[in-house]
């Protein structure tokens, strides 16, 4: 299935941007109308169709549950293919958020990230995305109450952002705490505010998320 999966990946990668999610759905539906495609190709189409439906918030409208569920079974495959095919950092970023959004299983996030070393040494990922993924990994650790590991990732991420002279860190991963109906512990917020101060980050949004 890998070859067919790769073909679809190349077809829809340009649409991994919020402005184009709906266009991706149209393209994939068009592909599915072609009955000459192999079952493997159609299966890959359904997989990515599930991804884009979820990203535009219409997952419940994807009524073909048996075909849509392939998305939930192949999240790790998406990461593997994204890396092997030198996907854009934007694509990998969206796939990483989908993993945490849809699986609702922080331990899987930690497992997949560590397995493929997304946050450490993949030469195909740009520096900014590495630090964003560290933030996501830190959040996953905190959701598992592994606060020491979580803080380590936050510290590495924020330090890396400053080293690269990127002073607008993306702290949107903290919003996942709302999704899980839990609050970021006060002492974690305090530690992060201290890190922000230490690295002289002045982004008002980053600070407001932690107060």
KACOR-V716764 format. One record per residue. RES is the residue in three letters. SS is DSSP state (H for helix, E for strand, - for the rest). PHI is phi as a letter, one per 30 degrees, with the letter a starting at -180 (999 if undefined). PSI is psi in degrees with one decimal (* if undefined). Layout:
BEGIN
res=RES ss=SS phi=PHI psi=PSI
res=RES ss=SS phi=PHI psi=PSI
END
This chain:
BEGIN
res=UNK ss=- phi=999 psi=-15.9
res=UNK ss=H phi=e psi=-43.9
res=UNK ss=H phi=d psi=-43.8
res=UNK ss=H phi=d psi=-39.4
res=UNK ss=H phi=d psi=-42.8
res=UNK ss=H phi=d psi=-39.7
res=UNK ss=H phi=d psi=-46.0
res=UNK ss=H phi=d psi=-38.9
res=UNK ss=H phi=e psi=-46.2
res=UNK ss=H phi=d psi=-33.8
res=UNK ss=H phi=d psi=-40.2
res=UNK ss=H phi=c psi=-6.6
res=UNK ss=H phi=e psi=-37.8
res=UNK ss=H phi=d psi=-15.0
res=UNK ss=H phi=c psi=4.9
res=UNK ss=- phi=d psi=65.2
res=UNK ss=- phi=a psi=138.0
res=UNK ss=H phi=e psi=-32.8
res=UNK ss=H phi=d psi=-17.5
res=UNK ss=H phi=c psi=5.2
res=UNK ss=H phi=e psi=-44.3
res=UNK ss=H phi=d psi=-34.6
res=UNK ss=H phi=d psi=-37.4
res=UNK ss=H phi=d psi=-40.0
res=UNK ss=H phi=d psi=-43.7
res=UNK ss=H phi=d psi=-45.7
res=UNK ss=H phi=d psi=-45.7
res=UNK ss=H phi=d psi=-37.8
res=UNK ss=H phi=d psi=-37.5
res=UNK ss=H phi=d psi=-41.5
res=UNK ss=H phi=d psi=-38.3
res=UNK ss=H phi=d psi=-19.2
res=UNK ss=H phi=d psi=-20.4
res=UNK ss=- phi=d psi=103.4
res=UNK ss=- phi=d psi=-8.7
res=UNK ss=- phi=d psi=-13.7
res=UNK ss=- phi=d psi=149.5
res=UNK ss=- phi=d psi=159.0
res=UNK ss=H phi=e psi=-35.1
res=UNK ss=H phi=d psi=-40.5
res=UNK ss=H phi=d psi=-43.7
res=UNK ss=H phi=d psi=-36.9
res=UNK ss=H phi=d psi=-41.1
res=UNK ss=H phi=d psi=-36.7
res=UNK ss=H phi=d psi=-45.5
res=UNK ss=H phi=d psi=-36.5
res=UNK ss=H phi=e psi=-51.8
res=UNK ss=H phi=d psi=-29.8
res=UNK ss=H phi=d psi=-40.2
res=UNK ss=H phi=d psi=-40.1
res=UNK ss=H phi=d psi=-50.0
res=UNK ss=H phi=d psi=-35.9
res=UNK ss=H phi=e psi=-43.0
res=UNK ss=H phi=d psi=-39.6
res=UNK ss=H phi=d psi=-25.6
res=UNK ss=- phi=c psi=10.0
res=UNK ss=- phi=i psi=23.3
res=UNK ss=- phi=c psi=28.8
res=UNK ss=H phi=e psi=-38.1
res=UNK ss=H phi=d psi=-16.4
res=UNK ss=H phi=d psi=-11.7
res=UNK ss=- phi=d psi=84.8
res=UNK ss=- phi=d psi=-18.4
res=UNK ss=- phi=d psi=80.1
res=UNK ss=H phi=d psi=-39.6
res=UNK ss=H phi=d psi=-36.2
res=UNK ss=H phi=d psi=-32.5
res=UNK ss=H phi=d psi=-31.0
res=UNK ss=H phi=d psi=-18.2
res=UNK ss=H phi=e psi=-28.9
res=UNK ss=H phi=d psi=-44.4
res=UNK ss=H phi=d psi=-22.5
res=UNK ss=H phi=d psi=-9.1
res=UNK ss=- phi=b psi=22.4
res=UNK ss=H phi=e psi=-44.4
res=UNK ss=H phi=d psi=-36.4
res=UNK ss=H phi=d psi=-34.3
res=UNK ss=H phi=d psi=-43.0
res=UNK ss=H phi=d psi=-46.3
res=UNK ss=H phi=e psi=-46.1
res=UNK ss=H phi=d psi=-38.3
res=UNK ss=H phi=e psi=-40.7
res=UNK ss=H phi=d psi=-46.2
res=UNK ss=H phi=d psi=-31.3
res=UNK ss=- phi=c psi=12.6
res=UNK ss=- phi=h psi=47.6
res=UNK ss=- phi=d psi=158.2
res=UNK ss=- phi=d psi=153.0
res=UNK ss=H phi=e psi=-35.1
res=UNK ss=H phi=d psi=-42.3
res=UNK ss=H phi=d psi=-48.0
res=UNK ss=H phi=d psi=-36.6
res=UNK ss=H phi=d psi=-46.7
res=UNK ss=H phi=d psi=-42.1
res=UNK ss=H phi=d psi=-36.2
res=UNK ss=H phi=d psi=-39.8
res=UNK ss=H phi=d psi=-35.5
res=UNK ss=H phi=d psi=-41.2
res=UNK ss=H phi=e psi=-45.8
res=UNK ss=H phi=d psi=-37.2
res=UNK ss=H phi=d psi=-50.9
res=UNK ss=H phi=c psi=-33.4
res=UNK ss=H phi=d psi=-28.0
res=UNK ss=- phi=h psi=36.4
res=UNK ss=- phi=b psi=91.4
res=UNK ss=H phi=e psi=-33.6
res=UNK ss=H phi=d psi=-31.9
res=UNK ss=H phi=d psi=-36.6
res=UNK ss=H phi=e psi=-48.8
res=UNK ss=H phi=d psi=-44.6
res=UNK ss=H phi=d psi=-48.0
res=UNK ss=H phi=d psi=-44.3
res=UNK ss=H phi=d psi=-44.7
res=UNK ss=H phi=d psi=-35.2
res=UNK ss=H phi=d psi=-41.9
res=UNK ss=H phi=c psi=2.6
res=UNK ss=- phi=h psi=42.4
res=UNK ss=- phi=e psi=-34.8
res=UNK ss=- phi=c psi=3.9
res=UNK ss=- phi=b psi=-59.6
res=UNK ss=- phi=b psi=26.2
res=UNK ss=- phi=d psi=117.1
res=UNK ss=- phi=d psi=-12.0
res=UNK ss=- phi=d psi=-4.8
res=UNK ss=- phi=c psi=135.2
res=UNK ss=- phi=d psi=164.7
res=UNK ss=H phi=d psi=-41.1
res=UNK ss=H phi=d psi=-43.4
res=UNK ss=H phi=d psi=-36.3
res=UNK ss=H phi=e psi=-43.7
res=UNK ss=H phi=d psi=-34.9
res=UNK ss=H phi=d psi=-41.3
res=UNK ss=H phi=d psi=-33.1
res=UNK ss=H phi=d psi=-40.8
res=UNK ss=H phi=d psi=-42.9
res=UNK ss=H phi=d psi=-41.7
res=UNK ss=H phi=d psi=-40.6
res=UNK ss=H phi=d psi=-41.0
res=UNK ss=H phi=d psi=-41.2
res=UNK ss=H phi=d psi=-43.0
res=UNK ss=H phi=d psi=-43.9
res=UNK ss=H phi=d psi=-36.0
res=UNK ss=H phi=d psi=-25.6
res=UNK ss=- phi=c psi=5.8
res=UNK ss=- phi=i psi=19.3
res=UNK ss=- phi=c psi=69.7
res=UNK ss=H phi=d psi=-31.8
res=UNK ss=H phi=d psi=-44.9
res=UNK ss=H phi=d psi=-37.9
res=UNK ss=H phi=d psi=-45.5
res=UNK ss=H phi=d psi=-36.1
res=UNK ss=H phi=d psi=-44.2
res=UNK ss=H phi=d psi=-40.5
res=UNK ss=H phi=d psi=-43.6
res=UNK ss=H phi=d psi=-43.9
res=UNK ss=H phi=d psi=-38.9
res=UNK ss=H phi=d psi=-50.7
res=UNK ss=H phi=d psi=-40.2
res=UNK ss=H phi=d psi=-39.2
res=UNK ss=H phi=d psi=-39.4
res=UNK ss=H phi=d psi=-41.7
res=UNK ss=H phi=d psi=-41.3
res=UNK ss=H phi=e psi=-37.7
res=UNK ss=- phi=d psi=3.8
res=UNK ss=- phi=i psi=35.8
res=UNK ss=- phi=c psi=108.4
res=UNK ss=- phi=c psi=12.7
res=UNK ss=- phi=c psi=68.4
res=UNK ss=- phi=d psi=141.5
res=UNK ss=- phi=d psi=104.2
res=UNK ss=- phi=c psi=22.1
res=UNK ss=H phi=d psi=-17.6
res=UNK ss=H phi=d psi=-20.2
res=UNK ss=H phi=d psi=-21.2
res=UNK ss=H phi=d psi=-19.7
res=UNK ss=H phi=d psi=-22.7
res=UNK ss=H phi=d psi=-34.8
res=UNK ss=H phi=d psi=-38.9
res=UNK ss=H phi=d psi=-36.6
res=UNK ss=- phi=d psi=4.1
res=UNK ss=- phi=h psi=37.6
res=UNK ss=- phi=b psi=164.4
res=UNK ss=- phi=c psi=146.4
res=UNK ss=- phi=d psi=124.4
res=UNK ss=- phi=e psi=144.3
res=UNK ss=H phi=e psi=-41.8
res=UNK ss=H phi=d psi=-27.6
res=UNK ss=H phi=d psi=-42.8
res=UNK ss=H phi=e psi=-42.9
res=UNK ss=H phi=d psi=-44.2
res=UNK ss=H phi=d psi=-42.2
res=UNK ss=H phi=d psi=-39.7
res=UNK ss=H phi=d psi=-37.6
res=UNK ss=H phi=d psi=-40.1
res=UNK ss=H phi=d psi=-42.5
res=UNK ss=H phi=d psi=-40.7
res=UNK ss=H phi=d psi=-43.2
res=UNK ss=H phi=e psi=-41.8
res=UNK ss=- phi=d psi=7.2
res=UNK ss=- phi=h psi=42.6
res=UNK ss=- phi=d psi=127.5
res=UNK ss=- phi=c psi=8.0
res=UNK ss=- phi=e psi=112.4
res=UNK ss=H phi=e psi=-37.3
res=UNK ss=H phi=d psi=-43.0
res=UNK ss=H phi=d psi=-40.4
res=UNK ss=H phi=d psi=-41.9
res=UNK ss=H phi=d psi=-30.4
res=UNK ss=- phi=d psi=-20.4
res=UNK ss=- phi=c psi=2.1
res=UNK ss=- phi=c psi=*
END
